[in-house]
Every structure is written in C-alpha cells, then in structure tokens.
C-alpha cells in the first residue's frame, strides 16, 4: 500500500478517535447538567455546533495532512 494512503488512513483513524472523545466529553458535561436540573440528557445548540465543527475539521483536514506527511517524509 502506498505511504500516502497509509497516512490518510492513519489520519482518518485519528480523526474518528478525536471526534468520539470530544463527543464523549461533551455528553458527560450534558449528563452532569441534566442530573443537576433533573432533566433528560440533551446537548444544547452550542455543544452540537462544537461537535460538528470538530468533526468537519478532523474529517476534512487530518486524512489530507496524514497523506501529505506520509508522502513527504516516508515516500
């Protein structure tokens, strides 16, 4: 497999882990807030925008950056 493809796949894996971790942390904060207010767990608009912005950045940039790094340094 070409090193640029390997770099892109590694970048994609890092992006997915980053998005999952960010979502878990935001969800944990929302759960604490819901427990304090005795309501259902629900992300507010700001938290949803934060997760989506992280996802767009991570999925749009990290695979491309990984491919470039793989090609430039290892190819």
N, C-alpha and C positions, 0 to 999 in steps of 0.2 A: 504494500500500500504506500502511496506517495506520502512524503512527510507533511505536505500541506494539508492533505486530507486527514492525516492523523492529528495535526494541530487543530484543525477545525472541529474534529470530534471531541478532542480534549476540551476545547473552548466551549463546546455545546454542553458537555458534561458539567463543567464548572458553572456554567450559566444556570443549568437546571438545579444544581445543588444550592446555588446562591438564592434563586427565586424561592425554592422550598424553605430555606432557612428564614428568609425575610418574611414569608407568609406565616410561618410558624410563630415567629416573634410578634408579629402584628396581631395574630389571632390570640396569642397569650395575653397581650395587653387588653384586647377587647373582652376576653373572658374575665379578667380581673375587674374591669369596669362594669361588666354585666352582673357580676356577683355582688359588687357594691351597690348597684342600683336595683338588684333583684329583677333583672330582665333577661331576655334571651340574648345569646351571644350574636352580635351583629357588627360587621365592620361599618364604620361611618364613611362618608364620601372621601375624606382626606386619606384615610387608611387604604381605601380601594385604589385611589389615584396613585398612592405611593407604591403599592404592589405592582400596579400596571406599568408605572414608569420604570421601575426596576426590571420588570420582565422585558419591556421594549428595549431598554438599554442592553441588558445582558444577552438577549437573543439576537440583537442586531449587531452588537459590537464584538463580543467575546469569540464567537466562531471565526469571524473575519480576522481578528487580531491573532488568534491561535494559528490560523492558516498562514498568516504572514510571518509570524515568529518561526513556525516550523520550516517554512520555505527559506527564510533569510538566514537562520542560524544553523539549521540541520540539513538543509537541502543543498 
